[in-house]
């Protein structure tokens, strides 16, 4: 992977195809464009239809003369997945991308040359587990800019860090400052949650399966279930003291109240007896008789 000084030719012909499927969100598109900017040895392609099989990517890479691929696909307009594959022999890995932050955010103040070469940094976890060792070699071939690439500059002014924590791979991009030993984050930043590793390019037998992986739909369903279980415990109970004017002589022990599901309070109480009640007789002065006919009726 060096440049032949005698001939002055570029030997390491690593090319990476970076593209996505249709329907990706704007933040996902910005992340893809950031990776294209940081990888001068990358090539682009128009968005692929979701109905097309993944094996078609191998043919696209062959047409583009690329031997590696980074493919983004979005599901349900909220879940972003990333494929990293070595074409056409494999292996390939599928990740769920979480916590995406692009280079355009104001809190990421670092800066670097557009086509400079990065330094790749891995923590000790990538030398212990077999599947992490495989991913380390795959990341080196994909993210490392070849020496002597025509579109690259022979400078090292930023670092790609890969850290394995909480069963996930955390990606960061830092600027190397000349004055003092300090790092300033450039971006983008994202978290790769490994799903599976295949021995082929977008196909083949499964080499590794992340047993701790939880699908985004299941995660949202679990959060909703936890919220529903906690809701009865968080109910606020309020007491209202209201005064009602009752007729004189009403027995309070006979009062009954009921509260409906709609929150309507009903109070039932027997009416008290009326004292000094006098009956009145209304005389009838005239008796009326009604005569009906088929057409009309009249009074006599």
Secondary structure, DSSP 4 states (H G I P E B T S, - for coil): --EETTTTEE-----EEEEEBTT--HHHHHHHHHHHHH-TTEEE-PPBPTTS-TTHHHHHHHHHT-SEEEEEEEETTTEEEEEEEETTT--EEEEEEEEEE-TTSTT------TTEEEEEEE-GGGGTSHHHHHHHHHHHHHHSPPTT-TT-EEEEEEEEEEEEETTEEEEEEEEE-SSSS-EEE-S-EEEEEEEEEESSSS-S-EEEE-TT---HHHHHHHHHHHHHHHHGGGPPP--------PPTT--GGG-EEEE-TT--EEEE-PPPPPTT-------------EEE-SS-EEE-
